[in-house]
Amino acid sequence: DDDDDEDEDEDDDVEDNNNNNNNNNNNNNNNNAYLIIAMPSIGRKPGVDYLAPTLDHIVDQLPVDDRDPMFGRIHVVVMNLDPKPEQHTAFHAARERFKDVPTMEFVQGEKNTDDPPGAPKREQANVGGPRVRQQTRDVATLLRYVAGKSEYLLFMEDDFELCPLGMMQLHHLLTSARRYFPDWLAIRVSYGLNGLLFKNSGEARDVRTFADYAIEHQARRPPDHLFTEWMCGERPQSKQYKNGRPHMAYRYNLLSHLGVVSTLRDASGAGHSRCFEPLVFPILFKAEDFDVKKCGHTDITPCPPKKTKVQQSAANNVPFLRLPMRGKYGKNIHNNLYQQQLQQ
C-alpha cells in the first residue's frame, strides 16, 4: 500500500510538472508575441455565429512561412464573457477548431457584476446603462488579462472582419508610429469599441490605466466614448495621464462590421463604415479622426514630416502608398481592391 501511495505521489508530481511546463510555454509564447489581437465574445441568437468568420479573416492573413519575421508572433485571444458561458456554442466550436494552434487562445473570463452604486437603472443613449456598464466591465476584464503579454495590443469586437491587407497595414502603421511618434498613447484603426491599438510591453501601463479608467467612469459614458475621452485627454484626469503624448488615427478603416445582431440591442442594425473608408468625422469624433486637411500627403494623424522628393518618388511607384480620397465617402484605391477580393 505504501508503494502505491508513493506511485500516486510521483504521478501527481509529474502532472504538476507538466502543468508548470505548459504555463511556462504559454508565458514564453506571450513574451515572444509582437501583437495580440484580443476580443471579448458573447453568444448571439441560436444559429448566429459571427465569431467563426471573424477569426477566419484574421487567420487567413497570418504568416505561414517560418522565415517570415512575424511568423508565430501574432496571437489571438478570445475571451468568453457570455452570462451563460456554456451556451456560447460559437466560442466552444472555435476553441475546438483551433485547439492545436498555439497562437490561438480561448479563455473563460470571470464575469465582473460589481455595479457601481447609484448608477442609472435603465438604458439611455450615450450613458452607461446596465448592459453598457456590463460591457465596459467585460472590456476591462479582457484588457487586464492580456496586459503585458505582447509588444502591442489590438482590441476588437467578435463580429468584425479584418480587411484585406489589414495585417500588412497594421505592421506598416506600427512601424510608422514607432519611427515618428515613439511616445504615442493609443491609435485608432476603426470606429466604435473596435480597432483600439495600445503599447503592451513590460508593465503595460497604458492598457491597465485605461481599464481602470473605464471601470471608474462606467456609469457616465459607454466604453467607446470613454476610450476617446481617455486617449484625447478631454477631462483633467485623462489629460494629466496623457501628459502631451500624441494619440493617432490611421487614415483608413481596417475592420468592417459583419453582424446585424447586436449584443446590446434587440433590433438589427446597419449603416456601418466599410473597409478602407476614411476614418473622418462623423465616423469618429472630431478629436480623434484623421485630419485630411493637414495630413493629406500621408496616412496617419498627426502627420509625420513630409517626404523628401526621393522618398515621395519611391512611394508613388508603390500602389499601396498612393492613397487618394475620392467621392462623398472618400472612396479610394483600396475599395477597388476590396471589391476584387469579394469577387474572387
C-alpha positions as CSV (number, residue, x, y, z in Angstrom):
1,D,0.0,0.0,0.0
2,D,2.9,2.3,0.9
3,D,4.4,1.6,-2.6
4,D,1.0,2.5,-4.2
5,D,0.9,5.8,-2.3
6,E,4.4,6.6,-3.4
7,D,3.5,5.9,-7.0
8,E,0.4,8.2,-6.8
9,D,2.6,10.9,-5.3
10,E,5.0,10.5,-8.2
11,D,2.2,10.7,-10.7
12,D,0.9,13.9,-9.0
13,D,4.4,15.4,-9.2
14,V,4.6,14.5,-12.9
15,E,1.2,16.1,-13.5
16,D,2.2,19.3,-11.6
17,N,5.5,19.5,-13.6
18,N,3.5,19.1,-16.9
19,N,1.2,21.9,-15.8
20,N,4.1,24.1,-14.9
21,N,5.8,23.4,-18.3
22,N,2.5,24.2,-20.1
23,N,2.3,27.5,-18.2
24,N,6.0,28.3,-18.9
25,N,5.4,27.6,-22.6
26,N,2.4,29.9,-22.7
27,N,4.4,32.6,-21.0
28,N,7.2,32.1,-23.5
29,N,4.8,32.4,-26.4
30,N,3.3,35.5,-24.9
31,N,6.7,37.1,-24.3
32,N,7.5,36.5,-28.0
33,A,4.3,38.0,-29.2
34,Y,4.6,41.1,-31.4
35,L,0.8,41.7,-31.5
36,I,-2.1,40.3,-29.5
37,I,-5.5,40.6,-31.1
38,A,-7.9,40.5,-28.2
39,M,-11.7,40.2,-28.5
40,P,-14.4,39.6,-25.9
41,S,-17.1,37.3,-27.2
42,I,-20.8,37.0,-26.3
43,G,-23.2,34.4,-27.8
44,R,-25.9,35.7,-30.2
45,K,-29.3,34.1,-31.1
46,P,-29.3,30.4,-31.9
47,G,-27.8,29.8,-35.4
48,V,-26.0,33.1,-35.5
49,D,-22.2,32.8,-35.5
50,Y,-20.0,35.9,-36.2
51,L,-17.0,34.6,-34.3
52,A,-16.1,32.0,-36.9
53,P,-15.8,34.4,-39.9
54,T,-14.1,37.0,-37.7
55,L,-11.4,34.5,-36.8
56,D,-11.2,33.2,-40.4
57,H,-10.4,36.8,-41.7
58,I,-7.6,37.0,-39.2
59,V,-6.1,33.5,-39.7
60,D,-6.1,34.0,-43.5
61,Q,-3.7,36.9,-43.1
62,L,-1.3,35.3,-40.5
63,P,2.2,34.4,-41.8
64,V,2.6,30.7,-42.8
65,D,6.2,30.8,-43.7
66,D,8.5,30.3,-40.7
67,R,11.1,32.5,-42.4
68,D,8.7,35.4,-42.0
69,P,9.8,37.6,-39.1
70,M,6.2,37.8,-37.9
71,F,5.7,34.0,-38.0
72,G,4.2,32.9,-34.7
73,R,4.4,36.4,-33.3
74,I,0.8,37.4,-33.9
75,H,-1.5,35.9,-31.3
76,V,-5.3,35.9,-30.9
77,V,-7.0,35.8,-27.5
78,V,-10.8,35.3,-27.4
79,M,-12.5,35.6,-24.0
80,N,-15.9,34.1,-23.4
81,L,-17.8,36.7,-21.4
82,D,-21.3,35.4,-22.0
83,P,-23.6,35.4,-18.9
84,K,-24.3,31.7,-19.7
85,P,-20.8,30.7,-20.9
86,E,-21.7,27.0,-21.5
87,Q,-24.4,28.2,-24.0
88,H,-21.9,30.2,-26.2
89,T,-21.7,27.5,-28.8
90,A,-19.8,29.6,-31.3
91,F,-17.0,30.0,-28.8
92,H,-16.8,26.3,-27.9
93,A,-16.8,25.4,-31.6
94,A,-14.0,27.8,-32.4
95,R,-11.9,26.6,-29.4
96,E,-12.2,23.0,-30.6
97,R,-11.4,24.0,-34.2
98,F,-8.2,25.9,-33.2
99,K,-7.2,23.7,-30.3
100,D,-3.9,22.7,-31.9
101,V,-2.9,26.3,-32.9
102,P,-0.5,27.6,-30.2
103,T,-1.1,31.2,-31.1
104,M,-4.9,31.0,-30.6
105,E,-6.1,31.2,-27.0
106,F,-9.6,30.7,-25.9
107,V,-10.2,31.6,-22.3
108,Q,-13.2,31.7,-20.0
109,G,-13.4,35.2,-18.4
110,E,-14.6,35.9,-14.9
111,K,-17.8,37.9,-15.1
112,N,-17.5,41.1,-13.1
113,T,-21.0,42.1,-12.0
114,D,-19.9,44.7,-9.4
115,D,-22.2,47.5,-10.5
116,P,-21.4,51.0,-9.0
117,P,-23.9,52.4,-6.5
118,G,-26.3,55.0,-7.8
119,A,-25.8,54.0,-11.5
120,P,-28.7,54.6,-13.9
121,K,-31.2,51.7,-13.9
122,R,-32.3,52.0,-17.5
123,E,-30.6,52.2,-20.8
124,Q,-30.1,55.7,-22.2
125,A,-28.3,57.0,-25.3
126,N,-24.6,57.9,-24.7
127,V,-24.9,57.0,-21.0
128,G,-23.7,53.9,-19.1
129,G,-26.9,52.0,-18.7
130,P,-26.9,48.5,-17.1
131,R,-26.0,46.5,-20.2
132,V,-23.5,49.1,-21.3
133,R,-21.8,49.1,-17.9
134,Q,-21.5,45.3,-18.1
135,Q,-19.9,45.6,-21.5
136,T,-17.4,48.1,-20.0
137,R,-16.5,45.7,-17.2
138,D,-16.1,43.0,-19.8
139,V,-13.7,45.1,-21.7
140,A,-11.7,45.9,-18.6
141,T,-11.5,42.2,-17.7
142,L,-10.1,41.2,-21.1
143,L,-7.6,44.1,-21.1
144,R,-6.3,43.2,-17.7
145,Y,-5.9,39.6,-18.8
146,V,-3.8,40.3,-21.8
147,A,-1.8,43.3,-20.3
148,G,1.9,42.9,-20.7
149,K,1.8,39.8,-22.8
150,S,2.9,41.3,-26.1
151,E,4.6,44.3,-27.6
152,Y,1.4,45.7,-29.0
153,L,-2.3,45.1,-28.4
154,L,-5.2,45.4,-30.8
155,F,-8.7,45.3,-29.2
156,M,-11.5,44.4,-31.5
157,E,-15.1,43.0,-31.3
158,D,-16.1,39.5,-32.3
159,D,-18.2,40.5,-35.3
160,F,-15.8,42.4,-37.4
161,E,-13.6,41.3,-40.3
162,L,-10.0,42.3,-40.7
163,C,-10.0,44.0,-44.1
164,P,-7.8,42.6,-47.0
165,L,-4.2,43.5,-46.4
166,G,-5.2,44.6,-42.9
167,M,-2.4,42.8,-41.2
168,M,0.2,44.3,-43.6
169,Q,-1.2,47.8,-42.9
170,L,-1.2,47.3,-39.1
171,H,2.5,46.4,-39.3
172,H,3.1,49.4,-41.5
173,L,1.2,51.7,-39.1
174,L,3.0,50.5,-36.0
175,T,6.4,50.9,-37.8
176,S,5.5,54.5,-38.7
177,A,4.2,55.2,-35.2
178,R,7.4,53.9,-33.6
179,R,9.5,55.9,-36.1
180,Y,7.8,59.2,-35.9
181,F,5.9,59.3,-32.6
182,P,7.6,56.8,-30.3
183,D,5.8,58.1,-27.2
184,W,2.3,57.6,-28.7
185,L,-0.5,56.8,-26.3
186,A,-3.1,55.0,-28.5
187,I,-4.1,54.6,-32.1
188,R,-7.5,54.3,-33.9
189,V,-7.8,51.9,-36.8
190,S,-11.6,51.6,-36.8
191,Y,-14.7,53.0,-35.1
192,G,-16.8,52.4,-32.0
193,L,-15.4,49.9,-29.5
194,N,-13.2,48.5,-32.2
195,G,-9.7,48.9,-33.6
196,L,-8.0,50.2,-30.5
197,L,-4.2,49.9,-30.5
198,F,-2.1,50.1,-27.4
199,K,1.5,49.6,-26.5
200,N,1.5,46.4,-24.3
201,S,5.1,45.5,-23.3
202,G,6.5,45.5,-19.8
203,E,4.0,46.7,-17.2
204,A,1.6,47.7,-20.0
205,R,0.8,50.9,-18.0
206,D,-1.4,52.4,-20.8
207,V,-3.6,49.3,-21.1
208,R,-4.0,48.9,-17.3
209,T,-4.7,52.6,-16.8
210,F,-7.4,52.7,-19.4
211,A,-9.0,49.6,-17.9
212,D,-9.1,51.3,-14.5
213,Y,-10.4,54.5,-16.1
214,A,-13.2,52.6,-17.8
215,I,-14.3,50.9,-14.6
216,E,-14.2,54.2,-12.7
217,H,-16.3,56.0,-15.2
218,Q,-18.6,53.2,-16.4
219,A,-21.8,54.8,-15.2
220,R,-21.1,58.1,-17.1
221,R,-20.4,57.1,-20.7
222,P,-20.2,54.0,-22.9
223,P,-16.8,52.3,-23.2
224,D,-16.0,53.6,-26.7
225,H,-16.7,57.2,-25.6
226,L,-14.6,56.6,-22.6
227,F,-11.7,55.4,-24.8
228,T,-11.9,58.6,-26.8
229,E,-12.1,60.8,-23.7
230,W,-9.1,59.0,-22.2
231,M,-7.0,58.9,-25.3
232,C,-7.6,62.6,-26.2
233,G,-7.2,63.9,-22.6
234,E,-10.6,65.5,-22.6
235,R,-11.0,65.6,-18.8
236,P,-8.5,66.7,-16.2
237,Q,-7.8,63.1,-15.0
238,S,-7.1,61.8,-18.5
239,K,-5.3,64.9,-19.6
240,Q,-2.9,64.6,-16.7
241,Y,-2.2,61.0,-17.6
242,K,-1.8,61.8,-21.3
243,N,0.7,64.5,-20.4
244,G,1.1,65.7,-24.0
245,R,1.6,62.3,-25.6
246,P,0.2,62.1,-29.1
247,H,-2.8,59.9,-30.0
248,M,-3.1,58.8,-33.5
249,A,-5.6,57.8,-36.2
250,Y,-5.0,55.7,-39.3
251,R,-6.4,57.2,-42.5
252,Y,-8.5,54.1,-43.4
253,N,-10.9,51.8,-41.6
254,L,-9.2,48.4,-41.2
255,L,-12.1,46.5,-39.6
256,S,-15.5,46.1,-41.2
257,H,-18.7,45.1,-39.4
258,L,-20.1,41.6,-40.2
259,G,-23.1,41.4,-38.0
260,V,-26.6,42.8,-37.8
261,V,-27.5,41.1,-34.5
262,S,-26.1,43.3,-31.6
263,T,-25.1,42.1,-28.2
264,L,-26.7,45.2,-26.7
265,R,-29.8,45.8,-28.8
266,D,-32.7,43.5,-29.6
267,A,-33.1,45.1,-33.1
268,S,-30.8,44.6,-36.0
269,G,-28.5,47.4,-37.1
270,A,-26.9,48.5,-40.3
271,G,-25.1,51.5,-41.8
272,H,-21.6,50.8,-40.6
273,S,-18.4,52.0,-42.1
274,R,-16.9,49.5,-44.5
275,C,-13.3,48.5,-45.4
276,F,-11.0,51.4,-46.2
277,E,-13.5,54.2,-45.8
278,P,-11.6,57.2,-44.4
279,L,-11.7,57.5,-40.6
280,V,-13.0,61.0,-40.6
281,F,-15.9,62.8,-38.8
282,P,-18.6,61.7,-38.2
283,I,-17.3,58.1,-38.3
284,L,-15.0,59.1,-35.5
285,F,-15.3,62.0,-33.1
286,K,-13.6,65.2,-34.3
287,A,-11.0,65.0,-31.5
288,E,-9.7,61.6,-32.8
289,D,-10.4,61.5,-36.5
290,F,-7.9,61.6,-39.4
291,D,-7.0,65.2,-40.3
292,V,-7.4,65.3,-44.1
293,K,-6.5,68.9,-44.4
294,K,-3.2,68.7,-42.5
295,C,-2.2,65.2,-43.4
296,G,-3.5,64.6,-46.9
297,H,0.0,63.7,-48.0
298,T,0.2,60.7,-45.7
299,D,-1.8,58.0,-43.9
300,I,-1.5,58.9,-40.2
301,T,-2.6,61.8,-38.0
302,P,-0.7,63.6,-36.6
303,C,1.4,64.0,-39.7
304,P,5.0,62.8,-39.9
305,P,7.5,65.0,-41.7
306,K,6.7,65.4,-45.4
307,K,8.7,63.0,-47.6
308,T,11.7,64.1,-49.5
309,K,11.5,64.1,-53.3
310,V,13.3,60.8,-53.4
311,Q,11.0,59.2,-50.8
312,Q,7.9,60.6,-52.5
313,S,9.1,59.3,-55.9
314,A,9.6,55.9,-54.4
315,A,6.2,55.9,-52.7
316,N,4.5,57.0,-56.0
317,N,5.6,53.7,-57.5
318,V,4.0,51.6,-54.8
319,P,0.2,51.4,-55.3
320,F,-0.2,50.6,-51.6
321,L,1.2,54.0,-50.6
322,R,-0.8,56.0,-53.2
323,L,-4.0,56.7,-51.1
324,P,-6.1,59.4,-52.7
325,M,-9.6,60.3,-51.4
326,R,-12.4,60.5,-53.9
327,G,-16.2,60.9,-53.7
328,K,-18.7,61.6,-50.9
329,Y,-17.3,58.9,-48.6
330,G,-13.7,59.3,-49.7
331,K,-13.6,56.0,-51.6
332,N,-10.0,55.1,-52.6
333,I,-8.0,52.5,-54.4
334,H,-8.4,50.1,-51.5
335,N,-12.2,49.9,-52.3
336,N,-11.3,48.6,-55.7
337,L,-9.0,46.0,-54.1
338,Y,-11.7,45.1,-51.7
339,Q,-14.3,44.5,-54.4
340,Q,-11.8,42.4,-56.3
341,Q,-11.3,40.3,-53.2
342,L,-15.1,39.8,-52.9
343,Q,-15.4,38.7,-56.5
344,Q,-12.7,36.0,-56.2
